[in-house]
Amino acid sequence: MTTQIVVPLRHKEVNEQAFNRLFKLLDELIPNIKDEEMISRKLSGFLFHIYVQLETQLAYSRDSQVEPIRQKLANLLSYLRKVFGDVREN
């Protein structure tokens, strides 16, 4: 899934199907890990990698490329708050 998301992003394109799959998987995962103190390093690394790629590509995007990437970044941040907890609560 990483390749399906990251490679198009490097061309300032959003693979809607890959992001929809990611968000669906997170919807299924979050209820199962919400009470866990720790999550796997592999999962956190994957989420961090996707986040960094979105941030990086957004910085280099122009005009019509910006909004689709910004929307996916906002969606991912919403999921990251659910996975890692909202630091504003601490």
N, C-alpha and C positions, 0 to 999 in steps of 0.2 A: 504494500500500500504506500510505503514511503516514496518509492519511485514514481508511482502514479500521481502523487501530489507534487513532489519536488521538481521533477523534470519539466512539466508544463509551467510551473511557477518561474523557472529560470528564463522562460520565454514570455513572461508576464501574462500567462494564461492560467485560468482556473479550471481544473478538472472537476466539474460539478458532481459527477458520479462518485469520484474518489472521496470528496469531502462529505457527500451525503452518507457514504458508507462509514466513514470515520465517525461522523456525528451520531449515526445510528448505533454503532458499536459502543460509543461512550454513553449513550442513553441506556443501553443494556448493562454496562459495566458499573456505572456510578452507584446505583442502589446496592450493589454487591460489595462495594468498598467504602461506603460512606462512613462506617464506624471503625475502619481499620486505622491503626496508627501509622502504618507504613504501606507503601505500594512497591511494586517491583522496580528495580533500577531500569530494566528494559522498557517498561511502560513510561516511566518519567523521562527517560532519555528520548524516546520516540516523540512524546508530546513536546518536549523542549526543542527538538530538532525542527519539527513542523512550525512551531512558534517562531523560531529564529529565522527560518526561511521566509515566512510571511513578512516579518518585520524588514528583513533585508531587501526582499523584492519590492516591497511597498516603497522603500526609500529610493529605488531606482525606476519607479513606474512614472508614466506620464499620462495625462489626460484621461482617456476612457479606460486605461488600464488600472487606474487607482481604485475606483469604487468596488469592483468585484473582489480585489485582494483585501481591501479594508473591511468589507463585510465578512469575509472568512476569518480574518483576524479577530474581529469583534465576537463572532460566534465562538471561536476557539477560546478566547479569553473567558467567556461565560462558562464554558465547560471546565477550563482550568481552575476557576474558582470553586466549582463543585468538586473537582478531584482533590485539590490541595487545600481547600478551605479558603475562605475570604480573609486575607490578612488584616482587613479593616476591622474584623471582629476581635482580633487578638490584642 
